[in-house]
Amino acid sequence: MHLTDEQLNEYLDNEILDRAQAELHLSSCDDCAARLAALQVLFDEIGSLPELALSSDIAAPIMRRVDERAAALAVPRSLRLTVTLQAALAVIAIIFAAPIVMQFFSPYLSRIQTPSFADMFLQLETQWTFWLDRLAQFQLPTMPQIPGVELSGSFIMLTVAGASVLWLVGNRLLLRNQTK
């Protein structure tokens, strides 16, 4: 087995996991040794290339556009202050209005009886057993028979479910392609 290009690159970068095994293979395989030498020459040539300055700096226009969008999305300070003051006034109004509202509704509140936890639990249990009984009595409607074709209700339900899944997957694929 020859070393892959990735393994040769890792060897040159001193990042190969089993360097001893790679060196053993390179010493016995002329093909891999030649490929390694060619890669070394290529890397040396790339390293000797002069550094070139870019003709234009694209960071400034991009950052300007990012700042413009951030400024467009930012909530104005006056609006933030207005919302904060309105929220504070609403809380103060509720604090002052609560005793008046409680005094107005107190005659009606004394007539209301709140059920105990046991009563609520018993009512919940009754509802639960009622729905379980109704579910046990539920029967799927029978499909009309088509002369010459015998299809079970389960087959028709599975066919409809499968068609629905295919429809959903198809719509998902169509919508995904539109957003690209």
VENZI-V980827 format. One record per residue. N is the residue number from 1. RES is the residue in three letters. SS is DSSP state (alpha for helix, beta for strand, coil for the rest). PHI is phi in whole degrees, -180 to 180 (* if undefined). OMEGA is omega in whole degrees, -180 to 180 (999 if undefined). Layout:
n->N res->RES ss->SS phi->PHI omega->OMEGA
n->N res->RES ss->SS phi->PHI omega->OMEGA
This chain:
n->1 res->MET ss->coil phi->* omega->178
n->2 res->HIS ss->coil phi->-86 omega->176
n->3 res->LEU ss->coil phi->-75 omega->179
n->4 res->THR ss->coil phi->-80 omega->177
n->5 res->ASP ss->alpha phi->-62 omega->179
n->6 res->GLU ss->alpha phi->-63 omega->179
n->7 res->GLN ss->alpha phi->-66 omega->178
n->8 res->LEU ss->alpha phi->-65 omega->177
n->9 res->ASN ss->alpha phi->-63 omega->178
n->10 res->GLU ss->alpha phi->-64 omega->178
n->11 res->TYR ss->alpha phi->-63 omega->179
n->12 res->LEU ss->alpha phi->-66 omega->180
n->13 res->ASP ss->coil phi->-87 omega->-178
n->14 res->ASN ss->coil phi->58 omega->180
n->15 res->GLU ss->coil phi->-121 omega->-179
n->16 res->ILE ss->coil phi->-73 omega->-175
n->17 res->LEU ss->coil phi->-71 omega->-178
n->18 res->ASP ss->coil phi->-114 omega->-175
n->19 res->ARG ss->alpha phi->-66 omega->-178
n->20 res->ALA ss->alpha phi->-64 omega->180
n->21 res->GLN ss->alpha phi->-66 omega->178
n->22 res->ALA ss->alpha phi->-64 omega->179
n->23 res->GLU ss->alpha phi->-66 omega->177
n->24 res->LEU ss->alpha phi->-63 omega->179
n->25 res->HIS ss->alpha phi->-66 omega->-179
n->26 res->LEU ss->alpha phi->-64 omega->-180
n->27 res->SER ss->alpha phi->-72 omega->-178
n->28 res->SER ss->alpha phi->-106 omega->-176
n->29 res->CYS ss->coil phi->-119 omega->-179
n->30 res->ASP ss->alpha phi->-68 omega->-178
n->31 res->ASP ss->alpha phi->-64 omega->-179
n->32 res->CYS ss->alpha phi->-67 omega->178
n->33 res->ALA ss->alpha phi->-65 omega->179
n->34 res->ALA ss->alpha phi->-68 omega->178
n->35 res->ARG ss->alpha phi->-64 omega->178
n->36 res->LEU ss->alpha phi->-65 omega->180
n->37 res->ALA ss->alpha phi->-64 omega->179
n->38 res->ALA ss->alpha phi->-65 omega->178
n->39 res->LEU ss->alpha phi->-65 omega->180
n->40 res->GLN ss->alpha phi->-65 omega->178
n->41 res->VAL ss->alpha phi->-63 omega->179
n->42 res->LEU ss->alpha phi->-61 omega->180
n->43 res->PHE ss->alpha phi->-65 omega->178
n->44 res->ASP ss->alpha phi->-64 omega->179
n->45 res->GLU ss->alpha phi->-65 omega->178
n->46 res->ILE ss->alpha phi->-64 omega->180
n->47 res->GLY ss->alpha phi->-67 omega->-179
n->48 res->SER ss->alpha phi->-86 omega->179
n->49 res->LEU ss->coil phi->-66 omega->180
n->50 res->PRO ss->coil phi->-73 omega->176
n->51 res->GLU ss->coil phi->-77 omega->180
n->52 res->LEU ss->coil phi->-110 omega->176
n->53 res->ALA ss->coil phi->-84 omega->178
n->54 res->LEU ss->coil phi->-69 omega->-179
n->55 res->SER ss->coil phi->-73 omega->177
n->56 res->SER ss->coil phi->-144 omega->180
n->57 res->ASP ss->coil phi->-94 omega->-178
n->58 res->ILE ss->coil phi->-93 omega->-177
n->59 res->ALA ss->alpha phi->-67 omega->-177
n->60 res->ALA ss->alpha phi->-62 omega->179
n->61 res->PRO ss->alpha phi->-63 omega->180
n->62 res->ILE ss->alpha phi->-66 omega->180
n->63 res->MET ss->alpha phi->-65 omega->177
n->64 res->ARG ss->alpha phi->-63 omega->179
n->65 res->ARG ss->alpha phi->-66 omega->178
n->66 res->VAL ss->alpha phi->-63 omega->179
n->67 res->ASP ss->alpha phi->-64 omega->178
n->68 res->GLU ss->alpha phi->-63 omega->179
n->69 res->ARG ss->alpha phi->-67 omega->179
n->70 res->ALA ss->alpha phi->-64 omega->179
n->71 res->ALA ss->alpha phi->-68 omega->179
n->72 res->ALA ss->alpha phi->-68 omega->-179
n->73 res->LEU ss->alpha phi->-86 omega->-177
n->74 res->ALA ss->coil phi->-70 omega->177
n->75 res->VAL ss->coil phi->-82 omega->-179
n->76 res->PRO ss->coil phi->-60 omega->-177
n->77 res->ARG ss->alpha phi->-62 omega->-179
n->78 res->SER ss->alpha phi->-64 omega->179
n->79 res->LEU ss->alpha phi->-69 omega->177
n->80 res->ARG ss->alpha phi->-62 omega->179
n->81 res->LEU ss->alpha phi->-65 omega->180
n->82 res->THR ss->alpha phi->-63 omega->-180
n->83 res->VAL ss->alpha phi->-64 omega->180
n->84 res->THR ss->alpha phi->-64 omega->180
n->85 res->LEU ss->alpha phi->-66 omega->178
n->86 res->GLN ss->alpha phi->-64 omega->179
n->87 res->ALA ss->alpha phi->-65 omega->179
n->88 res->ALA ss->alpha phi->-64 omega->178
n->89 res->LEU ss->alpha phi->-64 omega->178
n->90 res->ALA ss->alpha phi->-64 omega->179
n->91 res->VAL ss->alpha phi->-64 omega->179
n->92 res->ILE ss->alpha phi->-64 omega->179
n->93 res->ALA ss->alpha phi->-62 omega->179
n->94 res->ILE ss->alpha phi->-65 omega->180
n->95 res->ILE ss->alpha phi->-62 omega->-180
n->96 res->PHE ss->alpha phi->-75 omega->-176
n->97 res->ALA ss->alpha phi->-83 omega->-175
n->98 res->ALA ss->alpha phi->-57 omega->180
n->99 res->PRO ss->alpha phi->-64 omega->180
n->100 res->ILE ss->alpha phi->-67 omega->180
n->101 res->VAL ss->alpha phi->-65 omega->180
n->102 res->MET ss->alpha phi->-64 omega->179
n->103 res->GLN ss->alpha phi->-66 omega->-180
n->104 res->PHE ss->alpha phi->-69 omega->-176
n->105 res->PHE ss->alpha phi->-92 omega->-176
n->106 res->SER ss->alpha phi->-59 omega->177
n->107 res->PRO ss->alpha phi->-63 omega->-179
n->108 res->TYR ss->alpha phi->-80 omega->-179
n->109 res->LEU ss->alpha phi->-69 omega->-179
n->110 res->SER ss->coil phi->-69 omega->180
n->111 res->ARG ss->coil phi->-81 omega->-178
n->112 res->ILE ss->coil phi->-80 omega->178
n->113 res->GLN ss->coil phi->-105 omega->178
n->114 res->THR ss->coil phi->-89 omega->-179
n->115 res->PRO ss->coil phi->-71 omega->178
n->116 res->SER ss->coil phi->-76 omega->179
n->117 res->PHE ss->alpha phi->-62 omega->179
n->118 res->ALA ss->alpha phi->-63 omega->178
n->119 res->ASP ss->alpha phi->-64 omega->179
n->120 res->MET ss->alpha phi->-63 omega->180
n->121 res->PHE ss->alpha phi->-65 omega->178
n->122 res->LEU ss->alpha phi->-64 omega->179
n->123 res->GLN ss->alpha phi->-66 omega->178
n->124 res->LEU ss->alpha phi->-64 omega->179
n->125 res->GLU ss->alpha phi->-63 omega->178
n->126 res->THR ss->alpha phi->-63 omega->178
n->127 res->GLN ss->alpha phi->-62 omega->-179
n->128 res->TRP ss->alpha phi->-63 omega->180
n->129 res->THR ss->alpha phi->-67 omega->177
n->130 res->PHE ss->alpha phi->-60 omega->-179
n->131 res->TRP ss->alpha phi->-68 omega->176
n->132 res->LEU ss->alpha phi->-66 omega->177
n->133 res->ASP ss->alpha phi->-63 omega->179
n->134 res->ARG ss->alpha phi->-63 omega->179
n->135 res->LEU ss->alpha phi->-67 omega->179
n->136 res->ALA ss->alpha phi->-67 omega->-180
n->137 res->GLN ss->alpha phi->-87 omega->-176
n->138 res->PHE ss->coil phi->-69 omega->177
n->139 res->GLN ss->coil phi->-128 omega->177
n->140 res->LEU ss->coil phi->-69 omega->178
n->141 res->PRO ss->coil phi->-66 omega->180
n->142 res->THR ss->coil phi->-85 omega->180
n->143 res->MET ss->coil phi->-84 omega->177
n->144 res->PRO ss->coil phi->-65 omega->-178
n->145 res->GLN ss->coil phi->-81 omega->175
n->146 res->ILE ss->beta phi->-94 omega->-178
n->147 res->PRO ss->coil phi->-60 omega->178
n->148 res->GLY ss->coil phi->87 omega->-179
n->149 res->VAL ss->beta phi->-123 omega->178
n->150 res->GLU ss->coil phi->-111 omega->179
n->151 res->LEU ss->coil phi->-121 omega->178
n->152 res->SER ss->coil phi->-82 omega->178
n->153 res->GLY ss->alpha phi->-62 omega->179
n->154 res->SER ss->alpha phi->-64 omega->179
n->155 res->PHE ss->alpha phi->-63 omega->-180
n->156 res->ILE ss->alpha phi->-67 omega->179
n->157 res->MET ss->alpha phi->-64 omega->178
n->158 res->LEU ss->alpha phi->-66 omega->178
n->159 res->THR ss->alpha phi->-65 omega->178
n->160 res->VAL ss->alpha phi->-65 omega->178
n->161 res->ALA ss->alpha phi->-63 omega->179
n->162 res->GLY ss->alpha phi->-64 omega->178
n->163 res->ALA ss->alpha phi->-64 omega->178
n->164 res->SER ss->alpha phi->-65 omega->179
n->165 res->VAL ss->alpha phi->-63 omega->178
n->166 res->LEU ss->alpha phi->-62 omega->179
n->167 res->TRP ss->alpha phi->-63 omega->179
n->168 res->LEU ss->alpha phi->-64 omega->179
n->169 res->VAL ss->alpha phi->-64 omega->179
n->170 res->GLY ss->alpha phi->-62 omega->177
n->171 res->ASN ss->alpha phi->-64 omega->179
n->172 res->ARG ss->alpha phi->-62 omega->179
n->173 res->LEU ss->alpha phi->-65 omega->178
n->174 res->LEU ss->alpha phi->-65 omega->-179
n->175 res->LEU ss->alpha phi->-69 omega->179
n->176 res->ARG ss->alpha phi->-65 omega->179
n->177 res->ASN ss->alpha phi->-70 omega->179
n->178 res->GLN ss->alpha phi->-74 omega->-177
n->179 res->THR ss->alpha phi->-80 omega->-179
n->180 res->LYS ss->coil phi->-83 omega->999
